[in-house]
């Protein structure tokens, strides 16, 4: 009489087919068969195939999906975006640069050039105050949002300067932060304060821009150059035309922004309407910026979760 063998029951939800991960890690085909790198290779492991010009729509979809799925996995639904120059140094570095420029002036062969360098260093020290404001704002937002059912996560462009300050402030407050880096000809590494699992790298500017806005409940813009202006005016245009919902757009440093952009002249010449000036607000400090966000969403009174 044969003994009955104990067999584990099959799970109802078991896989019917091997996973793509399993098949991608199989050993290469035996001798005499096509080798990896040829047309025989699985399409989703064939790098040359994925980089073909015709596959651009697929690559764009992947750049949309990867950050989206990872942020979903981390429960991120609301972000506050910090824009600003990559060239603004932290105060300690700015002071060191000024000291070096002062020392170089005395021994300079070309005094005019040395004096120009000294002036740039002095201006750099003055601008470094914005690094501290970005750092303090990120820490304040990270700490304050812990009282919400849905915390607000700081997101930056992932680089140095103001971007570093934003990620640094969030890290120092013990919270996560996101970095959306972009491949550039003279790219710098992502700053070290980004939460590693939330450090993303983009090829397509358009997809990066979407991720800046998809979850954002506010944008805080500190002084910056072309990149900062690009992001700022895109958001202003989207809100002006009703393509996105209204959210606070906060320009930190009235004197900088009003000298850079004559908004009143745009109204006087009919390029924008007077009501368009309500699309943004000037603030001077981290506390003012956060107060604007609290007022817009009623956070201080209600403490309700913020949904982007």
N, C-alpha and C positions, 0 to 999 in steps of 0.2 A: 504493500500500500504506500503510495507516494505521500510524503509529508507536504502539507499546505505551506506555501511560502508567503511570508508577510510582505506585501507590496504597498508602498506609500501611495495614497490616492493622488491623482493628478489634480492640481488646483484648477478651479473653474476659470480663473482669469489668467491662466498661463499663456505664454507667447505661442502663437501658431507658426511664426517664422523667426529665424535668427535676427537679431538686431543689426542695424547698420554698423554699430561699434564692433560687434563680434565678427562680422564679415570683413571689416576693414583691417582687422588685426590678424587675419589668416596668413599662414606662411605663403611665400611666393609660389607660383605654379611650378611643377616639376620641369626638368630639362626637356627641351624640345617644344615647350609651350611658350606662348608670348610672355615676356617679362614685364614687371612694373615699369611704367614710363611709356609703354606703348599704348595703342588704342584698346588693348585688352584690360587696362587698369580700370577699376571702378570709377565712375564719373565723379563721385563726390570725394575721392581721394586723389584725383588727377589735377595737380596744381596748374600745369600748363593749360589744361582744358578750362579750368575755372577762371583763368586770367585772360582768356580770349576776349577780343573786343565785343563779340556778339553776346557774351555772358554778362555785360554790364548791368542789365536789369536784375539779374540774379544776385550780383554782388551788392547792388543797392538795397535789395530786399534783405540780404544778410546783415548789412550795416544798420538797417532799421530794427531788425529782429533781435540781434544779439544784446544790445543794451536794454531793449524793452523787456526781454525775458528775464535777464539778470536782475533788473530793478524790480520786476514783479516778484521774483523769488525772495528779494530782500524786503518786500512789503513797502516799497517807496512809492508813494502816491502824490506827494507834494514837495516841491523844491523851491528854493529861492536862489536866483542866479546872480552871481557877482561878476561884473565885467570891469576891466581896467587894464592899464598898461603893463606889459611884461617888463618894462624898463625901469619901473619905480622900485628902488631898493629899500630894504628895511633900514631903519635909522642908524643902527650900528655900522652897517656897511657904508651908508652914505657919509657918516662922520669920518670913517677911515679914508674914503676917497677924497674928502675935503682936506684932511690932514696931509695926504700925499701930494695933492695939488698945491697946497701952500708951501710944502717943502721943496717942490720942484721949481717954484717960481724964482727962488733966489739963485739957483744954479742954471737957469734956463738960457740957452744960446739964443733962442727966438722968444723974446719976452712977450710979444703980442700973442703968440700961440699959447704960451703958458698962462697968460692972463685970461684968455678965452676958456682954457681948460679949468681955471680956477672958478670962473663965473658959472660954468656948467656944473661944477661940483657943488657950488653954493645953491644953485637951483635944485640940484638933485637932493640935497639935504632938506630943502623946504618941501619938496614933493614927497619925501619919505613919510611925512605926516599922514598921507593917504594910505600908505601901507598899514599903519597902525589902526586907522579907522576901519579898513576892510577886515583886519584881524579881529578887532573888537566887535564889529558887527556880526561876523560869523560866529564868534563865541556866544554873543548875546542871543542870537537867533536860535542857535543849537540848544542853549540852556533853557530859554523861555519856551521853546516848542515842546519840551518834555511834558508840559502840563496838558498838552493836547492829546486827544485820542489818536490822531494821526500826526506824528512829528513831521516837522519841515526839515528837509535835508539841504545843505548848502551844495551848490554845483558851480564849478568854475571851468575855464578853458584848459585847466591842467598844467599850465606852464609856470614860469617864474613871476616875480613882481607881485602885482595885485592878486593874481590868481593864486600864487603861493600863499599870500596872506590870508585869503579866504579859506583855503583848505587847512591852513595852520591853525586859525582861530577855532574851527570846528573840532580839530583833533585835540587841541588844548582844553576844550570844554568836554572832552570825553565822548564826542559823537562822531558818526560817520560823515563822510563827504564824498562828492563825486568829482571826477576830473574827465573832461571831454577833450582829449588831445587830438591834434590834427597832424598829418604827415606834411612837413615843410622841408624845403631844400636845406635849411640850416637849423634843423630841428634840435631842440634841447630836450633832455629826458623829462618825463613827468616829475613834478615836484614831489618830495618824499612824504608829504602830509596827506595825500589822497588815500582813502581807504583802498587797500590793494584790490579787493574784489570789485571795486567800483571805478577802477581806472580804465577808461575806454580809449581806443585809438581809431580815428576815422581817416578815410581817404577822401570821401565826398563831403565837401562843405555843406551841401544842402541837407544831408542826413544829420550832420552834427547840429545844424541850426534847428532842425525839427526837435531833436532831443533836448536842446536848451529850453524849448517852449512847451513841450508836450505836458509836463508836470508842473511848470512854474506857476507860483502864486504871486510872484513879484520879481522885479529886476532892479538891482542896485548897481548903478553905473558910476564908477570913479574915473578920474582923469585917465585918458588913454589916447591912442592914435587911430590909425586907419581901421584896425580890427575892431576896436571898441565902438567907433562911429558906425561901422558897418552893421554891427549887431544892434546898436541903439536905434538907428534909423529904420532898420527892417521891422523892429517891433513897433515903433511908432506908426509906421505905414500900415502894418497889419491891424493895429487897433483903430487907426483913423478910418480905415476902409471897412471895419466891422468883420474882418476875416478871423479874428480871434476875440475872445472875451476880454473885457477890461480888467486890468490888474495894475497895481502900483508900479510906476516907472519912476525911480528916484535917482536924481542927479546929485551926487555928493560934491559939494564945493561950488557954490553959486558963482563966485568970482571967476573961476576957471571956465565954466560952461558959458557964462554970458559973454566973456571975451572971445571964446572960440566960435560961438554961434549966435548971431544976432536974430533971435526969434522974433523980436518986435518988428524988425525990418521985413521978415517974411510975411508978417501980417499986413504991414503997411503997403507992401507991393502986391498984395492979393495972392501970394503964393500958398498961404494957408489961411484958415479962418481963425478969428480970435478965439473961438471955442476950442480950437486944437491945442491951445496953450494949457488946457486942463488935462491933457494926456499925460503930463509929467509934473513932478514936483521937485523943487530944490530942497536939499537938506544939507546940514553941515556936519552932523555927528552920527555915530552908530545908533545912539539912543533915539535921535529924531527919525532915522530911517525905520527902526523897528516900531516906533510909535505910529508911523504912517500905516504900516502893515496891520498893526493891531486895530487901528481905527477903521481901516477899509473892510476888515473881515469880522469886526466885533469880537476879537479874541480876548481882550482884557476883561470884557463883561461876561461873555458867554462861555468861553473855554471850549467851544465846540470844535470838532475835527474840521480841518481844512481839506476840501476836495478840489483837485485841480482839473 
